[in-house]
Amino acid sequence: MLEIRNLTRRYGDLTAVDDVSFSVEPGRFTGFVGGNGAGKTTTMRMIMGLLQPNAGEVLWDGKPITTRVRAQFGYMPEERGLYPKQPILTQLVYLGELHGMSRSEAREAAGALMDRFGLGERTKDKLETLSLGNQQRVQIAAAVIAQPIGLVLDEPFNGLDPDAVDEMFALLSEFTKRQVPVLFSSHQLDLVERLCDDIVILAKGKVVADGPVDSLRRAGETHHRIRTESDLGWLRDHAGVQVLDLDGAEASVVFADVAAEQAVLAEAMQRGPVRAFGPTIRPLSDIYREITR
Ligand SMILES: Nc1ncnc2c1ncn2[C@@H]1O[C@H](COP(=O)(O)OP(=O)(O)OP(=O)(O)O)[C@@H](O)[C@H]1O
């Protein structure tokens, strides 16, 4: 397990990462979410040992992480690690060897990944000759080529089309199935919601929410949706009801308590058929806005 404990990093007067703690558990996809400048990249660089923290530590299996352990991680930096002007295969093989693979192992692994991406014919081409999406897929290949024990990926899905996202997710899932912890940052909340097991939300350098996606979605106030066959305007005057949205026979509300919920249900039924009545699962983007505002 990868643990981030009380990491703090200052740049002059700015505390970019402020006492940040969270874990990335084996076999879990953990999404690292936060607005621009929230401190995600700075945290990831500290995890990888590329930046020294002012305070705090990074643990691997309960012990301070070592250079040797870090060398077995796959990392995709924000600025991307591969050189645009160099041939793809040469770079992937070099990276594989850097991670301890033999040249033939690295060649085989690189070839297999490129074949898998449908880029088997392009291995001798310079990276920059590929489309941006394909370049991104090769950057992800570079992070996974040496069978990493942990993955730290800075915006890996940025710029990928939905099919490529699914393809990369399938590739990364092969690692989580083998109990590899995967941390990736993203601005795309819909994607994080769909792909992640756990999520860490960072705002202004601090963790503001952390946990399984499902439980975060249930956190905060519960919204109820009501659909009947007549106008629901009467809800506005009903005690214990906060109307969030009302459109004729359909409404989204928050009840003060169960008594208010049951009273509204009874009244709605008295007024006519009730077609839908129940709590709604809110999109993560809603929760995110609520937590970070
Ligand atoms: N080398 C640096 N010197 C000074 N300030 C920096 C440096 N690197 C980052 N910062 C500042 O630290 C804060 C956190 O930056 P960081 O890049 O970690 O955020 P982020 O969450 O990755 O943002 P984004 O999503 O925009 O990439 C920002 O205010 C940024 O301007």
PDBQT file of the ligand as one rigid body, heavy atoms in Angstrom, charges set to zero:
ROOT
HETATM    1  N1  LIG A 301       8.151  25.407  -9.133  1.00  0.00    +0.000 N 
HETATM    2  C1  LIG A 301       7.196  26.161  -8.602  1.00  0.00    +0.000 A 
HETATM    3  N2  LIG A 301       7.476  27.369  -8.079  1.00  0.00    +0.000 NA
HETATM    4  C2  LIG A 301       6.521  28.152  -7.527  1.00  0.00    +0.000 A 
HETATM    5  N3  LIG A 301       5.223  27.788  -7.413  1.00  0.00    +0.000 NA
HETATM    6  C3  LIG A 301       4.873  26.593  -7.914  1.00  0.00    +0.000 A 
HETATM    7  C4  LIG A 301       5.835  25.723  -8.539  1.00  0.00    +0.000 A 
HETATM    8  N4  LIG A 301       5.193  24.594  -8.921  1.00  0.00    +0.000 NA
HETATM    9  C5  LIG A 301       3.892  24.750  -8.579  1.00  0.00    +0.000 A 
HETATM   10  N5  LIG A 301       3.708  25.952  -7.982  1.00  0.00    +0.000 N 
HETATM   11  C6  LIG A 301       2.423  26.469  -7.437  1.00  0.00    +0.000 C 
HETATM   12  O1  LIG A 301       1.928  25.507  -6.525  1.00  0.00    +0.000 OA
HETATM   13  C7  LIG A 301       0.522  25.378  -6.620  1.00  0.00    +0.000 C 
HETATM   14  C8  LIG A 301       0.165  23.924  -6.896  1.00  0.00    +0.000 C 
HETATM   15  O2  LIG A 301       0.589  23.580  -8.204  1.00  0.00    +0.000 OA
HETATM   16  P1  LIG A 301       0.395  22.127  -8.829  1.00  0.00    +0.000 P 
HETATM   17  O3  LIG A 301       1.000  22.158 -10.191  1.00  0.00    +0.000 OA
HETATM   18  O4  LIG A 301       0.878  21.122  -7.872  1.00  0.00    +0.000 OA
HETATM   19  O5  LIG A 301      -1.198  22.031  -8.915  1.00  0.00    +0.000 OA
HETATM   20  P2  LIG A 301      -2.117  21.045  -9.766  1.00  0.00    +0.000 P 
HETATM   21  O6  LIG A 301      -3.221  20.638  -8.872  1.00  0.00    +0.000 OA
HETATM   22  O7  LIG A 301      -1.283  19.962 -10.368  1.00  0.00    +0.000 OA
HETATM   23  O8  LIG A 301      -2.665  22.008 -10.889  1.00  0.00    +0.000 OA
HETATM   24  P3  LIG A 301      -3.105  21.736 -12.421  1.00  0.00    +0.000 P 
HETATM   25  O9  LIG A 301      -4.316  20.896 -12.366  1.00  0.00    +0.000 OA
HETATM   26  O10 LIG A 301      -3.358  23.105 -12.936  1.00  0.00    +0.000 OA
HETATM   27  O11 LIG A 301      -1.930  21.053 -13.087  1.00  0.00    +0.000 OA
HETATM   28  C9  LIG A 301       0.106  26.342  -7.719  1.00  0.00    +0.000 C 
HETATM   29  O12 LIG A 301      -0.329  27.552  -7.115  1.00  0.00    +0.000 OA
HETATM   30  C10 LIG A 301       1.379  26.568  -8.513  1.00  0.00    +0.000 C 
HETATM   31  O13 LIG A 301       1.371  27.832  -9.117  1.00  0.00    +0.000 OA
ENDROOT
TORSDOF 0
